[in-house]
Amino acid sequence: MTETTRFRSVVGEADAALDQRLSDELDAVNAAATAGTPAARELTVRLVDESGELAAGVSGWTWGVAAGIGMTWVREDARGTGLGERLLADFEREARARGCTHVFVTSFTFQAPGFYEKQGYREIFRWDGVPTPDAADVHFRKEL
């Protein structure tokens, strides 16, 4: 019996408990590898309209000198009004206040890579053929 035959695969879909366990385990590894650096913190910004409805939002994290954007969204009727720029400016301002020197974000070619470029983000990597053969996953970085 080889070492790997003692284990079986369990394949599934969404699994909140697994996600939490993986996060906890990786947090422990990361903390050990970056002693003296505060743990990663979530960072969110939401923009709401006069009725309190969400018009735009961004969620991400800060950790050490890096910030990352996981998701950005602007409501369709608010696109092109400057809300996206305001959203990123608010996110970047808080990241700077937390000691970050740069921000990372990814955008599929059918989303908003041009928007990020206009905000000073520079492409550092492009993964062609993701998630479809005619698209790409574009990775950006911005110095703060």
C-alpha positions in Angstrom: 0.0 0.0 0.0 1.4 3.4 -1.0 1.0 6.4 1.2 -1.6 8.0 -1.1 -3.9 4.9 -1.2 -4.7 5.4 2.5 -6.8 8.4 1.4 -9.9 8.8 -0.7 -11.2 11.7 -2.7 -14.5 13.4 -1.9 -15.5 15.6 -4.8 -18.3 18.1 -4.4 -19.4 21.7 -4.9 -19.8 24.6 -2.5 -18.6 23.6 0.9 -18.5 26.4 3.5 -17.0 24.1 6.2 -14.2 23.1 3.9 -13.6 26.7 2.9 -13.4 27.7 6.5 -11.0 24.8 7.5 -8.7 25.6 4.5 -8.7 29.3 5.4 -7.9 28.5 9.1 -5.1 26.1 8.1 -3.6 28.6 5.6 -3.9 31.4 8.1 -1.7 29.4 10.5 0.9 28.7 7.9 0.9 32.3 6.7 1.2 33.7 10.3 4.2 31.4 10.9 5.9 32.5 7.7 5.3 36.2 8.3 5.9 36.6 12.0 5.5 40.3 13.1 3.1 41.1 10.2 -0.5 41.6 11.2 -2.9 39.0 9.9 -4.8 39.8 6.6 -7.9 41.9 7.0 -10.9 42.2 4.8 -11.5 45.6 3.2 -14.8 46.5 1.6 -16.3 49.7 0.2 -20.0 50.1 -0.7 -21.7 53.0 -2.4 -25.4 53.3 -1.8 -28.0 55.5 -3.5 -30.4 57.9 -1.8 -32.8 55.0 -1.0 -30.0 53.0 0.6 -29.7 50.5 -2.4 -26.3 49.2 -3.4 -25.0 51.1 -6.4 -21.4 49.9 -6.4 -19.1 47.8 -4.2 -15.6 46.4 -3.9 -14.3 43.7 -1.6 -10.8 42.6 -1.0 -8.1 42.4 1.6 -5.0 43.9 3.0 -2.0 42.0 4.3 1.4 43.5 5.1 2.2 45.9 2.3 -0.1 44.4 -0.2 -3.8 44.9 -1.0 -5.9 42.8 -3.2 -9.3 43.3 -4.9 -11.4 40.2 -5.2 -14.7 41.6 -6.6 -15.8 45.0 -8.0 -19.2 45.8 -9.3 -21.1 48.9 -10.4 -24.9 48.8 -11.0 -25.6 49.1 -14.7 -27.5 52.4 -14.5 -24.6 53.9 -12.5 -21.8 52.8 -14.9 -20.0 55.7 -16.6 -20.9 58.2 -13.8 -17.6 58.1 -11.9 -18.7 55.7 -9.2 -16.1 53.1 -10.2 -13.3 55.6 -9.9 -14.7 56.8 -6.5 -14.9 53.2 -5.3 -11.3 52.4 -6.2 -10.1 55.7 -4.7 -11.8 54.9 -1.4 -10.4 51.4 -1.4 -6.9 52.6 -2.2 -7.1 55.3 0.4 -7.9 52.8 3.1 -5.2 50.4 1.8 -2.6 53.2 2.1 -3.9 54.0 5.6 -3.3 50.3 6.5 0.3 50.6 5.3 -0.1 49.0 1.8 2.2 50.1 -1.0 0.5 48.3 -3.9 -2.8 46.7 -5.0 -3.5 43.7 -7.1 -6.6 42.9 -9.1 -7.7 40.6 -11.9 -10.3 41.2 -14.6 -11.5 39.0 -17.5 -11.3 40.6 -20.9 -15.1 40.7 -21.0 -15.2 42.6 -17.8 -13.3 45.8 -17.1 -9.5 45.7 -17.9 -9.7 49.0 -19.6 -11.2 50.6 -16.6 -8.4 49.4 -14.3 -5.8 50.7 -16.8 -7.4 54.1 -16.8 -7.0 54.1 -13.0 -3.3 53.6 -13.2 -3.2 49.8 -12.9 -0.6 48.1 -15.2 -0.9 44.6 -16.6 1.6 42.2 -15.1 0.2 38.9 -16.5 -2.4 37.6 -18.9 -3.7 34.1 -18.9 -5.2 33.5 -22.4 -8.0 31.1 -22.9 -9.6 31.6 -19.5 -12.5 31.0 -18.8 -13.3 30.5 -22.6 -11.0 30.1 -25.6 -11.6 33.6 -26.8 -11.2 35.4 -23.4 -8.3 36.0 -21.0 -7.8 36.6 -17.2 -5.8 39.8 -16.9 -3.8 40.5 -13.8 -2.9 44.1 -12.7 -0.8 45.9 -10.1 -0.9 49.5 -9.0 1.7 51.2 -6.9 0.1 53.4 -4.2 
